[in-house]
Amino acid sequence: MIIHETELRRTAPPPSAIFAGLIFVASMTAPAFSQTTAAWKDPSPHRASFVTVDPDLRLEVLDWGGSGKAIVLLAGLGNTAHVFDNFAPKLTGKHHVYGITRRGFGASEYSGSEYGADRLGDDVVAVIDALKLKKAVLVGHSLGGEELSSVANRHPDRVAGLVYLDAGYWYAFDNGKVPDRSEYQAGSRGRPPQPPSPGEAELASFSAYTQWNTRLTGIAFPESELHQSLELTPDGRVGKRRNPPAGAASIATGMKKYATISGPVLAIFAISHRLAPWIKESSDPEIQKTQEEFAAKQATVAQLQAKAFEEGVPTARVVRIADSNHYVFLSNQSQVLREMQDFLSHLRW
């Protein structure tokens, strides 16, 4: 899995894994703002606030509380901090847990300025400053790995540790020994089979849609995250996907090559992806063939990247999780939590 999209749209649920290469720009689906119904209340035990990172630009910051040293969660492309709503509370026993929604997405504000890797990394540092945190463990999913590497390379004194959740691909680490980018782009041409669309009953409410999506994909996305990316109709039904923020295409052009990563690192790679329930249940041989070809290519590239990361980052513990999903913190939550808790317990703050 390389640059992963979360296509939260009316016609399909978030895909469990998509080799999107650089084509993600044209199909990003995250909103420039959040709209939710007054009758619905986010059940996650967080406090939402806004932190100014640029003149006239504020980012949404979620605070799940907890006691202990700080953990800051960074979502993948197209997601918001709410994607961690079911995961973050499980870390609050020994840590104070925060989440940041990237500029231009969810409730965070949009700027027409560049969305390059270091600009996004600077946003993370600005939030850490605003929260008065001397150091924090940064945990990034998917494209969030880019921000981890940016901060670690330029502000190592602000980082107590880094956790890459299927986020250690070329946008986060490329020392010249990782798979060539053409390998990633070849993967993007081999998309997985596309799931069926929801019917009228599934679109009757966000609760119904969430339950349907979980049955379809086998991954339980927080309903709060779906509220960030899908509109609510006046009669309470699930509406169309929100428009992506204008100008966010510069995320692609602003990527950098990070050849080194220092400090304590935990890199988790989702190697072999489990079949979504709808694929298992399908009797269509073409669907099965498409999935097999996609999975084989995906696993090969992921293994090569994990090996390069392992050999090129001496301070890293590299964990390969089989029978998983790109959203590995949701699909294999217990295993990810065990690895993280062990990693966190050995850090020197």
C-alpha positions in Angstrom: 0.0 0.0 0.0 1.5 3.3 -1.0 -0.6 6.6 -1.1 -3.9 5.4 0.2 -7.2 7.2 -0.5 -10.2 7.1 1.7 -13.0 7.4 -0.8 -15.8 8.1 1.6 -18.5 8.6 -1.1 -22.1 7.9 -1.7 -21.5 5.0 -4.0 -18.9 3.1 -2.0 -17.4 2.7 1.5 -13.8 3.4 2.3 -11.7 0.8 0.5 -9.6 -1.3 2.7 -6.5 -0.9 0.5 -5.9 0.9 -2.7 -2.5 1.3 -4.5 -3.2 4.9 -5.5 0.3 6.0 -6.5 0.1 9.7 -7.4 -3.4 9.5 -8.8 -4.8 10.2 -5.3 -4.8 14.0 -6.1 -7.6 13.8 -8.6 -9.9 11.8 -6.3 -9.3 13.0 -2.8 -12.6 13.2 -1.0 -12.0 14.9 2.3 -14.1 18.0 3.0 -12.9 21.5 3.6 -15.2 21.8 6.6 -17.3 19.6 8.7 -21.1 19.5 8.9 -22.9 17.3 11.3 -26.5 17.2 12.5 -27.3 18.8 15.8 -29.2 15.7 16.8 -26.0 13.5 16.5 -23.3 13.7 19.1 -19.8 12.3 18.6 -19.5 9.6 21.3 -15.7 9.6 21.5 -14.4 11.0 24.8 -12.4 13.8 23.3 -12.4 17.6 23.5 -12.2 19.4 20.2 -10.4 22.8 19.9 -8.6 24.8 17.3 -4.9 25.8 17.2 -3.7 28.7 15.0 -0.7 27.6 13.0 -0.6 30.4 10.4 -2.2 33.8 10.4 -5.9 33.3 9.9 -5.5 29.5 9.7 -6.6 27.1 12.5 -6.3 23.3 12.7 -8.7 21.1 14.6 -7.1 19.3 17.5 -8.7 16.5 19.4 -7.7 15.8 23.0 -8.7 12.4 24.4 -7.1 13.2 27.7 -5.1 10.7 29.7 -2.2 10.9 32.1 1.5 10.7 31.1 3.7 11.7 28.3 2.1 13.0 25.1 1.2 11.1 21.9 0.1 13.0 18.8 -1.9 11.0 16.2 -1.7 12.0 12.5 -4.2 10.7 10.0 -3.6 9.5 6.5 -4.6 11.3 3.4 -8.3 12.0 3.1 -8.9 11.2 6.8 -9.3 13.4 9.8 -8.2 13.0 13.4 -11.7 11.4 14.0 -10.5 8.2 12.3 -8.7 7.5 15.6 -11.9 8.0 17.7 -12.1 4.3 18.6 -8.3 3.7 18.9 -7.0 6.8 20.8 -8.9 6.1 24.1 -7.1 2.8 24.4 -3.8 4.7 24.8 -4.9 7.1 27.5 -4.1 4.8 30.4 -0.5 5.8 30.4 -0.4 8.7 28.0 -2.0 12.0 27.1 -3.4 11.5 23.6 -4.0 14.2 20.9 -4.9 14.1 17.3 -4.5 16.7 14.5 -6.6 17.1 11.4 -4.5 18.2 8.5 -5.1 21.7 7.0 -7.8 21.8 4.4 -9.5 18.6 5.7 -12.4 18.0 8.1 -13.0 21.0 10.4 -9.5 22.4 9.9 -9.3 25.5 7.8 -8.0 25.8 4.3 -5.2 28.0 3.0 -4.2 28.5 -0.7 -0.6 28.2 0.3 1.6 25.2 -0.5 0.8 21.9 1.1 4.4 20.6 0.9 5.8 18.0 3.3 7.7 20.5 5.4 4.7 22.9 5.5 2.6 20.1 6.9 5.4 19.2 9.3 5.6 22.8 10.5 1.9 22.6 11.3 2.5 19.6 13.6 5.3 21.5 15.4 3.1 24.6 15.8 0.4 22.4 17.5 3.0 20.8 19.8 4.2 24.3 20.7 0.6 25.5 21.3 0.0 22.6 23.6 3.2 23.4 25.4 4.6 20.0 24.9 8.4 19.7 25.2 8.4 16.4 23.3 5.8 14.0 21.9 5.6 10.6 20.3 4.3 11.1 16.8 2.1 8.4 15.4 1.3 8.6 11.7 -1.0 6.5 9.5 -0.3 6.3 5.7 0.6 9.7 4.4 1.0 10.8 8.0 4.4 9.1 7.7 5.6 12.0 5.6 4.9 14.5 8.4 6.7 12.2 10.9 9.8 12.1 8.8 9.7 15.9 8.2 9.5 16.7 11.9 12.1 14.1 12.9 14.6 15.4 10.3 14.2 19.1 11.1 13.1 19.1 14.7 14.5 16.0 16.4 14.5 17.7 19.8 10.7 17.8 19.7 10.3 14.0 19.0 10.5 11.4 21.7 9.7 8.6 19.2 8.0 7.8 15.9 5.4 5.2 15.1 4.7 4.5 11.4 1.3 2.7 11.0 1.7 1.3 7.4 3.2 4.7 6.8 6.8 4.0 6.0 6.7 4.1 2.2 8.7 6.2 -0.2 7.1 9.5 0.9 8.4 8.8 4.4 11.7 7.0 3.7 13.7 6.7 0.5 17.4 6.1 0.8 17.8 5.0 -2.8 17.4 1.3 -1.9 13.6 1.2 -1.7 11.5 -0.1 -4.6 11.6 2.3 -7.5 8.7 4.7 -7.7 7.6 3.0 -10.9 6.8 0.0 -8.8 4.4 2.0 -6.8 2.9 3.5 -9.9 2.5 0.1 -11.4 0.7 -0.9 -8.3 -1.7 2.1 -8.7 -2.8 0.7 -12.1 -3.8 -2.6 -10.4 -6.7 -1.4 -8.4 -8.5 -3.9 -6.2 -12.1 -4.9 -7.2 -14.6 -2.2 -6.4 -17.2 -3.0 -3.8 -21.0 -2.8 -4.4 -22.8 0.5 -3.8 -25.1 1.0 -0.8 -28.8 0.8 -1.3 -31.5 3.1 -0.1 -31.7 1.3 3.2 -28.0 1.7 3.8 -28.2 5.4 3.1 -31.1 5.9 5.5 -28.8 7.2 8.2 -25.2 7.4 9.2 -25.7 4.6 11.7 -27.1 2.3 9.0 -24.3 3.3 6.6 -21.7 2.6 9.2 -23.1 -0.8 10.0 -23.3 -1.7 6.3 -19.8 -0.5 5.6 -18.5 -2.6 8.5 -20.2 -5.7 7.2 -18.9 -5.0 3.7 -15.3 -4.3 4.5 -14.7 -5.9 7.8 -13.3 -2.7 9.2 -15.2 -0.6 11.7 -14.7 3.0 10.8 -15.8 5.4 13.5 -19.2 7.0 12.5 -17.7 10.3 13.5 -15.1 10.0 10.6 -17.8 9.3 8.1 -19.6 12.5 9.2 -16.5 14.4 8.2 -16.6 13.2 4.6 -20.2 12.6 3.7 -23.0 15.1 3.6 -26.1 14.9 5.7 -29.3 15.5 3.8 -32.1 17.7 5.3 -34.1 14.5 6.0 -31.3 12.9 7.9 -30.0 10.6 5.2 -26.4 10.0 4.0 -25.8 12.4 1.1 -23.0 12.8 -1.4 -19.3 13.0 -0.6 -17.9 16.4 0.2 -15.7 18.2 -2.3 -11.9 18.0 -1.7 -10.2 21.3 -0.6 -9.0 23.3 -3.6 -5.2 23.5 -3.9 -4.5 20.3 -1.9 -3.0 18.8 -5.1 0.2 20.5 -4.1 0.6 17.7 -1.5 1.9 15.6 -4.3 4.3 18.2 -5.7 5.5 19.1 -2.3 6.7 15.7 -1.3 10.4 15.3 -0.3 12.9 12.5 -0.1 13.8 11.6 3.4 16.9 9.4 3.2 17.5 9.1 7.0 15.4 8.8 10.1 16.9 9.1 13.5 15.6 8.4 17.0 13.5 5.6 18.3 11.2 4.2 15.6 8.5 1.6 15.4 7.5 0.9 11.8 4.5 -1.4 11.3 3.8 -2.7 7.8 0.5 -4.4 6.8 2.0 -7.0 4.5 -0.8 -9.4 3.4 -4.2 -7.9 3.4 -7.1 -10.0 4.5 -10.0 -10.4 2.1 -13.0 -8.1 2.7 -16.1 -10.0 3.5 -17.8 -9.0 0.3 -15.0 -10.4 -1.8 -15.0 -13.7 0.2 -18.7 -14.0 -0.5 -18.5 -13.2 -4.2 -18.8 -16.0 -6.7 -17.5 -13.8 -9.6 -14.2 -15.3 -10.8 -13.1 -12.0 -12.3 -13.4 -10.4 -8.8 -11.3 -13.1 -7.3 -8.7 -12.9 -10.1 -8.4 -9.1 -9.8 -8.0 -9.3 -6.0 -5.3 -12.0 -6.2 -3.3 -10.0 -8.7 -3.7 -6.8 -6.7 -2.8 -8.5 -3.4 0.3 -10.2 -4.9 1.7 -6.9 -6.2 0.9 -5.1 -3.0 2.5 -7.7 -0.8 5.7 -7.7 -2.9 6.2 -3.9 -2.7 5.3 -3.8 1.0 7.9 -6.5 1.8 10.6 -4.8 -0.2 9.9 -1.4 1.5 9.8 -3.0 4.9 13.2 -4.7 4.3 14.7 -1.4 3.0 13.3 0.4 6.1 14.7 -2.2 8.4 18.2 -2.1 6.9 18.3 1.7 6.4 17.0 2.8 9.7 19.1 1.2 12.4 17.1 2.6 15.3 13.8 1.1 14.0 11.9 -1.9 15.1 10.1 -3.1 12.0 7.0 -5.2 12.5 5.2 -7.0 9.6 1.6 -7.9 10.2 0.0 -10.5 8.0 -3.8 -10.9 7.4 -4.3 -7.2 8.0 -5.5 -4.0 6.4 -4.0 -0.7 5.5 -6.0 0.7 8.4 -4.0 -1.7 10.6 -4.8 0.1 13.8 -8.4 -0.9 13.2 -8.1 -4.3 11.6 -5.4 -5.6 14.0 -5.9 -3.3 16.9 -4.8 -5.6 19.7 -1.5 -6.4 18.0 -0.8 -2.8 17.2 -1.5 -1.7 20.7 0.8 -4.4 22.1 3.6 -3.3 19.8 3.1 0.4 20.6 2.8 -0.2 24.4 6.1 -2.2 24.4 7.8 0.5 22.3 6.5 3.3 24.4 7.5 1.6 27.7 11.2 1.6 26.6 11.4 5.3 25.5 13.6 7.8 27.3 11.7 11.1 27.5 
